[in-house]
């Protein structure tokens, strides 16, 4: 049996590979192939498809977050593996080879997964509201093993205005450590660095090419270790990021029509999903619209179709055709026009925005917010000073708010997004493999599970 290293290099495309000679070398003795993705082309649905071999309509991960109807809450970036339906690749492998071992380094839905080693970002949430960088590991002793060798997981470079290469470097070093110390049969590693500058500046900006070159250097020691250990290497990506310039505030349109409702506390407005007739959970270039009364669906569909920046409105038939007909999906699913993406914003006056809108707060916002990658563009100097004061309070053990994120100007600063299926293969996902035995020109996301089993020399 052959051991595998599977690298999910987020945002990797054939166009970016031109700046990554070390990564291109993976395919020199193997192959490079086009890689089809799924809708929505965002992290959690695509990863879940890779691991299960079935589309979102079957595994149930219809976005990075959705409206949990039984809870009455919008929740993004959940971590429990039980949310993912379908047989996972390692479960299939263990049917053929009991004792097959797996390490998951930062792939999503890691918590509670039946793997042998787990590493995933997990802050310490203190009782007084402070948040400290850290990670969760299984088995528990792996935590001290990694942090003593590598230092604390650099959470504030994993996401937010300070997101950068340090988090990906830590992940690559942790992956190398786990491979060397524990020798898994299958090692999964998620490397996020390309997600940052490509969303900040767009793939056409020279800074995005520089980010690709920087990541190539960070990946080199891990790839060298895999070669020394005789591991087959598979490199894949979930999506390609394309240039955008138009944020689309679909929730504000729904509110203006009296469909979305809010409740107010301390002068701040909060989405009220319990009483809203319709609201959208925005996720990059895709938005799930939840409509409480089936009789309202045609009118809401017509309204959404009239919003500038909306390219398609998927009803039940449309969702079925795109593999999104799952109970977790909205009654309608919106697809953005090229160059556009969806905000979660629902307030009509920034003075009434909730305080979490100005924070890096991925779990409280009812939608994805790429403005978190910037210090407030309206006044970046002031935002950085506030960040400095917050860090000082943090070091003194005091509670703090990192209120540095811009609102409308932050949204207008975003230059890259994803979620739609790629129009050009040069800007779509790509697959590289060091073993030529399974080579073909194109793989679909639903074929990755079987490819990995085949590369492990399992039926």
Secondary structure, DSSP 8 states (H G I E B T S, - for coil): ---EEEEEETT--HHHHTT-HHHHGGGTSSEEEEE---SS-SHHHHHHHHHHSS-HHHH---SSEEEETTTTEEEES--BGGG--S--HHHHHHHHSTT--EEEES-SS-BT-S-SEEEEE--EE-TTS-EE--EEEESTHHHHHHHHHH-S--GGGTSSTT--HHHHHHHHHHHHHHHHHH--SEEEEEE-THHHHHHHH-TTSHHHHHHHHHHHHHHHHHHHHHHHTT-EEEEE-S---EE--EEE-HHHHHHHTT-S-EEEETTEEEE-TTT-SEEEEEETTEEEEEESSGGGHHHHHHHHHTSTTEEEEE-HHHHHHTT--STTS-SEEEEE-TTEEE-----SSGGGS-GGGGS--TTTSSB--GGGGSS-TTSHHHHHHHHHHHHHHHHTT---------SHHHHHH--EE--S--SSGGGS-EEEES-GGG--SEE-GGGHHHHHHHHTT--
